């Protein structure tokens, strides 16, 4: 029925040109049709731009408002906040995929509950950063599909090498993430600790939980895997590359 009504409205538009109907009315009808069509495809208009509904609307100025709570973010350093939230979202997304890979291989072994415990915390981290991306109008990194695959492969691949190798992977990744969170905390403290208080609390909480995962890995014999240092360094090089790219792309 919506399609039929749109066709009828379109005919009114074309008929208006012949009857001399005011062009403003034509423009209103045409805009209405365009809006309906875009909404049907999952898009929306905002200040003359068409943006994906899935990720909310990106604010290009220093003033943003959380559409769910009405909270205003005034005079924020948007480029810095964009990089922080984008890379943290990507990191938590990748961590989720790593634990998914580990659970797929070791989920029914003695370390299965331990992996699921850490994975559940990572799910909460990702959920929070999904919310922050909407609040601060931050787009996700375009590399998410790549992190989806590489994260799962890394988790499953190390798990196939055994429980100790999986825990060595956990130690390497969580050490890299907690170090990165510490750098972000210093950056926000230098910017304005009161202005970014909420974000600082989130990052500090998640940093502490990542350190907990790091310690769990050590407690489960991560350092006893053959070539532990080589494996750890290789994974951390990959983590640093992922952080660098996700901040910028």
N, C-alpha and C positions, 0 to 999 in steps of 0.2 A: 504493500500500500504506500509505503514511504517513497518507493521509486516512482509510482504512478503520480503521486502528488508533486514530486520534484519535476517530472516531465511537464505536468500542467503548468506549474509555476514558470518553467523555462519558456513555455509557449507564450505566457503572459509577457515575459521580458521581451521576446522578439516581436510580439504584437505591439508592444509599447512604442517601438521605433516607428511603426507605421501610423499609429493613432496620435502620436505627439505627446504621449504621457511623459511627465517630468522625468528627466534623467536621474534625479536623486532617488526616485522610487525604484527605477530600474537597478540602480546600484545596490539599494538595500536588498532587493530580492536576490540579485546575483551573489551578494556577499553571504546571504542566508544559505543559498544552495551550496556555495563553496565550503562553508563551515560544516554543513551536514555531511558533505562528502568526505571531508578530511576527518571528521570525528568518527565516521564509519570505518575509516582505515586506521584509527588509533592515534591520530595526530590532533594538535590543537593550535590555535592562534594565540600569540602573546606579544603585544607591542610590535606587531608587524612581522614577527618571526614565527616559523613553523618548527616546533621542537617535539621530540619523542616524548609521549606521555610516560613511558616506563621510567624514565630517569628524572622526571620533573623538569623545571625550567631553570636554565642557567642564568644567574644574575651577572651582568657585565659591569656593574657599578659597585661602589663601596657600601651600598645599603641593600640589605636583603631582609626578607621576612619569612619566617617559618609558616607555611600555609596551614599546618595542622594545629599549632599552638599559638600563632600570632606573635611569637617572639621576634623582636627586631635585632638585627646585627648591623650596627652602625659603625662606619669608619673602620671596617676591618681591613687587614692587609690581604685582599682577595687572592693575589697570586700565591702567597705563602700558604694560605688556608687551602686553596685548591690543590696544591701539590701534596700537602700533608694528608688530606682526606682521601685524595685519589690513590696515593700509594699505599695508605693503610688499608683501604678497602681491597685493593689488589692483593696485598700481603695476606690479609685474612681469608680472602677467597682462595688463594693458592694454598694456604695452610689447611683449609677445609678439604681441598682436593688431595693433599698429601695424606691426611688421616683417613680419607675415604679409601685411598689405595692401600694403606696399611691394614685397614679393617677388612678389606676384601680378601687379603691373604692370611692375616693372623687373627681375624675376628673370633675364631673358635678355639684359639689356643689360650694358654695361661695368661698372656698379656692382653688378650682381647678386652677385658673390662678396663684396663688401664688406658688403652688406646681410645676406647669409647668415651671415657671420662674427659680426656684432653680434647677429643673431637667435639663433645657437647659444649665445652667452653668456647672453642673456636667458632661454633655456630652462633653463639650469643654475640661474640665479637663482630662477626659479619653482619648479623642483624642490626646491631647498633650503627655500624658504618653505613649500611644502607639507609638508615634514617637520617644520619648526618649529611649524606650526599644530597638528600632532598632538602633538608633544612638550609644548607649553605649553598644550594644550587650548583653542585659540582658534578661534572660529567665523569663517567668511569673511564679508565684507560681502554684504549682500543685493543689492547693486548689480552683482554680477559679470555677470549677463546684459546689463545696460546697457553696461558697459565692453567686453564682448565685441563688441557691434555698433559702438559709437562708436570704439573703438580701430582696428578694421579699416577703418572708413569714413575716419577721419583719415589712416591710413597710405596707403590706396589713393587717396584724394582728392588729397593733396599729391603723390603720385607721378604722378598723371595730369597735374599741372601741370608736370612735368618733374623731371629728376634734382636740380637745384639746390633746388627747392621741397621735395623729399623730404628732402634733407640739412638744409634749414632746420628742418623738422619735428623731425628727430633732434636738432639742436642745442638747440632750445627744450625738448623733452621731457627730454633727458638733463641739461640744466642745472638744470631744476626738480627732477628726482629727486635729483641729487647734492647740491643745496642742502638738500633735505629730509633726506637721509641725514646730512648734517653736523649738522643740528638734533637728530636722534635720537642721534647720537654724544655731543653735549654733554649731552643729558638723561641718558643712561645713565652717563656719567662722573660726573655730579653725584649720581646715585643710589648707585652702588657699582660701580666699574670691575672689581673682582675677581669679584663675584657674577655680573655680566653679561658676563664675559670672552668666552665663546663667541659670544654674540650680537653683541658689539662687533666681533669679528674678522670675522664674516660681513658686517656692514654696511660696515665699512671696505673690505673686499675688493671688494664690489659697488659701493661709491661710486667707487673707483678705476677700475673697468671702465666705469662710466657716464661718467666724465670722459674716458676713452679714446674712447668713442663720440662724445662732444661734440666732441673734437678731430678725429676722423675726418670729422665733418660739415663742420667749418670747412675742412679740407684739401681737401674735394671741392666747394668753391665755394658753400657755403650762403649766404654773405653777398652773393653776386652776384645772387641772385634778386630780381626787382622787388618793391618794398615789403617788403623783408626785415624791417624793424623792426615793421611792422604785423602781418605774419604771425606773427612770433615772439611778440610781446606777446599776440596773441589766443590762441595755443596755450597760453602759460604761464598766462593767466587761467583757461583751462579746466582745466589741470593743478592749479592751486591749489584750484579748486572740487572737483575729484575727490578730492584729498587730504583736504580738510575733511570731505566726505561719507563717504568710505570709513573714516575713523577712527571715525566715530560710528554708522554705520548697518550 
